[in-house]
């Protein structure tokens, strides 16, 4: 894919100009890719500038153009590399099925289904941790602001929030397949530390990340409840007739013709169903199980989109 060039053909004379041209050349690319590209470029250019103290930024940029590349060339390299990396990291997908029945049952062969299922279970634990960290960090640092020690604590807390966003991004990318940043958020290194601290507090992404971390607790509860409820319901509907037919569960017929199912060595009856209804119960259980797998995969895709919008600063790269 060719990059979109919206800047002039004048070679960049400073690192900020180089990064701005690179950002414009990557217009339309995945925001997470743009964030990684900007971070890598700035790290490389500033390391070269530090190794050549007698040269200006323009001279250093001109000297590394042959090795690192012009902004347009770097943008094209990142686009091409991203396609190759995503193809290599993509788990093997099942062959496409043309029939509705094949597509319905084919969900069981999609690795993303089980990754989404596991993420839904894991989200309860991560949601509790994120919520506790945010509430504790904010309450402690804000309560100590009046005695000044809370100011550095608040700065450290916001720094930890950005670190947590990277950790959560890795979980989302690995388990849900949504491309997330692999490097910290690009920030202008030429600004003073007071300006950069101010940027942290005024950056909309900081507050959207806080909102995401708090949101993970109710989402985790909902995801975990849906997961456990649907799996226990569908698997019990499948298991009950099979256990009765194989003799593992005790059976009996009441005066109304109901077959009572219970564990042979158990301590009581678990449920009862009509004798002739057990095949339909098994069929309904299988349908419920596969429908649940479709729902789990859909929830994984939905959550990946939520994480992308709240953890990645999309507006900066549009």
C-alpha positions as a printed NumPy array, in Angstrom:
array([[  0.   ,   0.   ,   0.   ],
       [  1.376,   3.355,  -0.919],
       [  1.605,   5.985,   1.761],
       [ -0.364,   9.197,   1.563],
       [  1.886,  12.253,   1.308],
       [  0.364,  15.482,   2.539],
       [  3.555,  17.353,   3.384],
       [  5.985,  19.278,   1.235],
       [  8.962,  17.723,  -0.481],
       [ 11.373,  19.762,   1.621],
       [ 13.663,  17.468,   3.635],
       [ 13.04 ,  17.695,   7.385],
       [ 15.398,  20.023,   9.225],
       [ 14.638,  18.839,  12.76 ],
       [ 13.452,  15.754,  14.582],
       [  9.939,  17.149,  15.145],
       [  9.674,  17.923,  11.411],
       [ 10.828,  14.408,  10.56 ],
       [  8.256,  12.88 ,  12.927],
       [  5.499,  15.09 ,  11.575],
       [  6.297,  14.07 ,   7.997],
       [  6.377,  10.432,   9.069],
       [  3.013,  10.824,  10.79 ],
       [  1.503,  12.38 ,   7.67 ],
       [  2.993,   9.662,   5.465],
       [  1.292,   7.08 ,   7.679],
       [ -2.109,   8.764,   7.428],
       [ -4.795,   6.119,   7.232],
       [ -2.639,   3.409,   8.827],
       [ -3.573,   1.634,  12.033],
       [ -3.187,   4.121,  14.936],
       [ -1.245,   1.546,  16.948],
       [  1.21 ,   1.142,  14.061],
       [  1.648,   4.927,  13.839],
       [  2.375,   5.146,  17.56 ],
       [  5.056,   2.45 ,  17.295],
       [  6.618,   4.033,  14.196],
       [  6.861,   7.479,  15.787],
       [  8.39 ,   6.079,  18.952],
       [ 10.981,   4.01 ,  17.049],
       [ 11.929,   6.907,  14.772],
       [ 12.409,   9.349,  17.615],
       [ 14.464,   6.862,  19.623],
       [ 16.747,   6.223,  16.658],
       [ 17.157,   9.874,  15.662],
       [ 17.866,  11.076,  19.19 ],
       [ 20.404,   8.312,  19.766],
       [ 22.187,   9.351,  16.555],
       [ 22.065,  13.   ,  17.636],
       [ 23.591,  12.102,  21.013],
       [ 26.429,  10.195,  19.309],
       [ 27.234,  13.186,  17.076],
       [ 27.233,  16.182,  19.458],
       [ 29.02 ,  18.479,  17.03 ],
       [ 26.302,  18.284,  14.377],
       [ 22.936,  19.979,  14.129],
       [ 19.657,  18.082,  13.883],
       [ 19.443,  18.833,  10.16 ],
       [ 22.928,  17.416,   9.561],
       [ 22.216,  14.293,  11.597],
       [ 18.925,  13.672,   9.802],
       [ 20.625,  14.124,   6.431],
       [ 23.407,  11.729,   7.416],
       [ 21.071,   8.964,   8.562],
       [ 18.693,   9.308,   5.626],
       [ 20.579,   6.634,   3.723],
       [ 20.472,   4.149,   6.607],
       [ 17.147,   4.832,   8.324],
       [ 15.336,   6.337,   5.342],
       [ 13.274,   9.38 ,   4.511],
       [  9.856,   9.649,   6.205],
       [  8.055,   8.376,   3.108],
       [ 10.373,   5.377,   2.818],
       [ 10.067,   4.546,   6.518],
       [  6.279,   4.744,   6.271],
       [  6.232,   2.296,   3.355],
       [  8.57 ,  -0.071,   5.207],
       [  6.341,  -0.056,   8.278],
       [  3.241,  -0.735,   6.19 ],
       [  4.874,  -3.652,   4.397],
       [  6.378,  -5.067,   7.602],
       [  3.046,  -4.8  ,   9.388],
       [  1.358,  -6.939,   6.766],
       [  4.061,  -9.606,   7.075],
       [  4.054,  -9.58 ,  10.882],
       [  0.283,  -9.729,  11.146],
       [  0.199, -12.606,   8.669],
       [  2.847, -14.487,  10.669],
       [  1.123, -13.861,  14.012],
       [ -2.339, -14.672,  12.755],
       [ -3.446, -18.073,  14.101],
       [ -4.496, -20.62 ,  11.498],
       [ -8.098, -19.997,  10.564],
       [-10.481, -22.76 ,   9.513],
       [-11.314, -23.077,   5.856],
       [-14.298, -20.895,   4.918],
       [-17.578, -22.772,   4.84 ],
       [-20.266, -21.892,   2.356],
       [-23.285, -23.467,   4.041],
       [-25.023, -21.827,   7.031],
       [-24.738, -25.048,   9.009],
       [-21.02 , -25.256,   8.291],
       [-20.492, -21.67 ,   9.405],
       [-22.537, -22.264,  12.549],
       [-20.597, -25.336,  13.693],
       [-17.294, -24.116,  12.224],
       [-16.901, -21.689,  15.122],
       [-15.49 , -24.575,  17.131],
       [-12.464, -24.71 ,  14.802],
       [-11.605, -21.   ,  15.188],
       [ -8.777, -20.397,  17.724],
       [-10.098, -16.886,  18.374],
       [-13.228, -18.411,  19.877],
       [-11.329, -20.066,  22.715],
       [ -9.009, -17.089,  23.152],
       [-12.065, -14.862,  23.588],
       [-13.572, -17.37 ,  26.   ],
       [-10.429, -17.365,  28.128],
       [-10.191, -13.567,  28.003],
       [-13.746, -13.303,  29.31 ],
       [-12.804, -15.431,  32.309],
       [ -9.507, -13.595,  32.848],
       [-11.191, -10.19 ,  32.594],
       [-12.782, -10.608,  36.011],
       [ -9.362, -10.892,  37.677],
       [ -7.8  ,  -8.094,  35.627],
       [-10.873,  -5.926,  36.145],
       [-10.628,  -6.283,  39.925],
       [ -6.919,  -5.449,  39.832],
       [ -7.322,  -2.436,  37.52 ],
       [-10.24 ,  -1.027,  39.509],
       [ -8.411,  -1.448,  42.822],
       [ -5.238,   0.125,  41.431],
       [ -7.019,   3.168,  40.   ],
       [ -9.221,   3.819,  43.024],
       [ -6.367,   3.326,  45.486],
       [ -3.86 ,   5.333,  43.456],
       [ -6.189,   8.27 ,  42.912],
       [ -7.492,   8.392,  46.477],
       [ -4.039,   8.161,  48.081],
       [ -2.284,  10.641,  45.776],
       [ -5.112,  13.189,  45.76 ],
       [ -5.503,  13.044,  49.529],
       [ -1.783,  13.826,  49.928],
       [ -1.679,  16.665,  47.404],
       [ -2.288,  19.194,  50.183],
       [  1.01 ,  18.166,  51.801],
       [  2.843,  18.255,  48.425],
       [  3.998,  14.615,  48.593],
       [  0.857,  13.702,  46.714],
       [  2.055,  15.543,  43.579],
       [  4.957,  13.169,  42.775],
       [  2.748,  10.251,  43.799],
       [  0.098,  11.421,  41.352],
       [  2.689,  11.736,  38.574],
       [  3.971,   8.229,  39.306],
       [  0.401,   6.948,  39.364],
       [ -0.357,   8.354,  35.909],
       [  2.894,   6.83 ,  34.678],
       [  1.793,   3.443,  36.027],
       [ -1.553,   3.835,  34.265],
       [  0.234,   4.213,  30.937],
       [  2.263,   1.109,  31.72 ],
       [ -0.915,  -0.823,  32.526],
       [ -2.4  ,   0.292,  29.212],
       [  0.547,  -1.325,  27.411],
       [  0.109,  -4.546,  29.424],
       [ -3.607,  -4.649,  28.696],
       [ -2.894,  -3.874,  25.057],
       [ -0.654,  -6.922,  24.798],
       [ -3.398,  -9.113,  26.286],
       [ -5.961,  -7.697,  23.87 ],
       [ -3.706,  -8.144,  20.839],
       [ -2.593, -11.683,  21.697],
       [ -5.985, -13.008,  22.79 ],
       [ -8.491, -10.944,  20.806],
       [ -6.447, -10.222,  17.68 ],
       [ -6.846,  -6.426,  17.782],
       [ -3.657,  -4.55 ,  16.792],
       [ -2.494,  -2.557,  19.826],
       [  0.589,  -0.4  ,  20.48 ],
       [  3.793,  -2.26 ,  21.283],
       [  5.722,   0.828,  22.309],
       [  4.863,   3.716,  24.689],
       [  2.987,   6.739,  23.446],
       [  5.091,   9.097,  21.354],
       [  5.819,  12.376,  23.149],
       [  7.856,  15.369,  22.055],
       [ 11.179,  14.93 ,  23.818],
       [ 12.231,  18.531,  23.266],
       [  9.722,  19.841,  25.813],
       [ 10.672,  20.549,  29.408],
       [  9.748,  18.069,  32.107],
       [  7.09 ,  20.449,  33.44 ],
       [  5.555,  20.702,  29.968],
       [  5.608,  16.926,  29.584],
       [  3.944,  16.479,  32.977],
       [  1.306,  18.99 ,  31.895],
       [  0.828,  17.066,  28.66 ],
       [  0.203,  13.911,  30.686],
       [ -2.614,  15.558,  32.625],
       [ -4.183,  17.277,  29.615],
       [ -3.891,  14.295,  27.269],
       [ -7.351,  12.87 ,  26.581],
       [ -5.795,   9.429,  26.265],
       [ -4.762,   9.505,  29.931],
       [ -8.364,   9.953,  31.029],
       [ -9.762,   7.497,  28.498],
       [ -7.272,   4.919,  29.805],
       [ -8.429,   5.578,  33.373],
       [-12.03 ,   5.146,  32.229],
       [-11.131,   1.87 ,  30.511],
       [ -9.408,   0.492,  33.618],
       [-12.442,   1.355,  35.751],
       [-14.798,  -0.025,  33.102],
       [-13.013,  -3.379,  33.14 ],
       [-14.553,  -4.34 ,  36.504],
       [-18.225,  -4.203,  35.447],
       [-17.322,  -5.625,  32.051],
       [-15.353,  -8.42 ,  33.706],
       [-18.307,  -9.289,  35.924],
       [-20.657,  -9.343,  32.932],
       [-18.246, -11.362,  30.781],
       [-17.568, -13.9  ,  33.537],
       [-21.283, -14.284,  34.324],
       [-22.213, -14.793,  30.663],
       [-19.378, -17.266,  30.186],
       [-20.095, -19.411,  33.246],
       [-23.88 , -19.311,  32.842],
       [-23.971, -20.288,  29.182],
       [-21.277, -22.952,  29.471],
       [-22.813, -24.573,  32.553],
       [-26.28 , -24.484,  31.   ],
       [-25.301, -25.899,  27.616],
       [-22.908, -28.518,  28.964],
       [-25.414, -29.732,  31.536],
       [-28.049, -30.039,  28.802],
       [-25.627, -32.13 ,  26.774],
       [-24.324, -34.183,  29.672],
       [-27.634, -35.087,  31.351],
       [-29.023, -37.347,  28.583],
       [-25.612, -38.906,  27.899],
       [-25.118, -39.758,  31.573],
       [-28.575, -41.31 ,  31.741],
       [-28.139, -43.341,  28.568],
       [-24.749, -44.688,  29.616],
       [-25.941, -45.631,  33.091],
       [-23.632, -43.235,  34.894],
       [-26.67 , -41.389,  36.223],
       [-29.507, -43.196,  37.953],
       [-32.863, -43.184,  36.195],
       [-36.394, -43.893,  37.197],
       [-39.884, -43.353,  35.848],
       [-42.545, -41.636,  37.915],
       [-46.302, -42.074,  37.644],
       [-46.378, -39.142,  35.217],
       [-43.822, -40.794,  32.956],
       [-40.966, -38.44 ,  33.928],
       [-37.462, -39.842,  33.886],
       [-35.567, -38.671,  36.926],
       [-31.843, -38.085,  36.486],
       [-29.426, -38.252,  39.412],
       [-25.894, -39.355,  40.118],
       [-25.64 , -43.073,  40.893],
       [-23.427, -42.422,  43.901],
       [-24.775, -38.999,  44.627],
       [-26.828, -37.718,  47.488],
       [-29.948, -36.659,  45.659],
       [-31.771, -36.048,  42.408],
       [-30.443, -33.266,  40.208],
       [-33.306, -32.722,  37.744],
       [-36.051, -34.481,  35.859],
       [-37.077, -34.54 ,  32.22 ],
       [-39.56 , -36.536,  30.199],
       [-38.085, -39.765,  28.905],
       [-38.864, -38.99 ,  25.298],
       [-37.521, -35.468,  25.641],
       [-33.907, -36.439,  26.327],
       [-32.878, -36.489,  22.619],
       [-34.37 , -33.011,  22.203],
       [-32.593, -31.875,  25.354],
       [-29.292, -33.097,  23.907],
       [-29.964, -31.364,  20.596],
       [-30.915, -28.113,  22.35 ],
       [-27.763, -28.333,  24.459],
       [-25.546, -28.689,  21.392],
       [-27.231, -25.72 ,  19.696],
       [-26.895, -23.646,  22.859],
       [-23.215, -24.561,  23.184],
       [-22.311, -23.541,  19.635],
       [-24.457, -20.395,  19.835],
       [-22.549, -19.524,  23.012],
       [-19.237, -19.95 ,  21.185],
       [-20.431, -17.493,  18.53 ],
       [-21.404, -15.054,  21.271],
       [-17.998, -15.406,  22.971],
       [-16.202, -14.655,  19.712],
       [-18.459, -11.653,  19.051],
       [-17.824, -10.312,  22.548],
       [-14.079, -10.678,  21.948],
       [-14.312,  -8.6  ,  18.776],
       [-16.472,  -6.005,  20.502],
       [-14.081,  -5.678,  23.434],
       [-11.112,  -5.382,  21.092],
       [-12.838,  -2.42 ,  19.447],
       [-13.522,  -0.836,  22.868],
       [ -9.872,  -1.241,  23.871],
       [ -8.694,   0.227,  20.57 ],
       [-10.811,   3.365,  20.975],
       [ -9.968,   3.979,  24.634],
       [ -6.311,   2.92 ,  24.83 ],
       [ -5.016,   4.23 ,  21.491],
       [ -4.938,   7.942,  20.7  ],
       [ -6.685,   7.66 ,  17.342],
       [ -7.361,  11.369,  16.935],
       [ -3.652,  12.139,  16.871],
       [ -3.12 ,  10.023,  13.771],
       [ -6.155,  10.77 ,  11.694]])
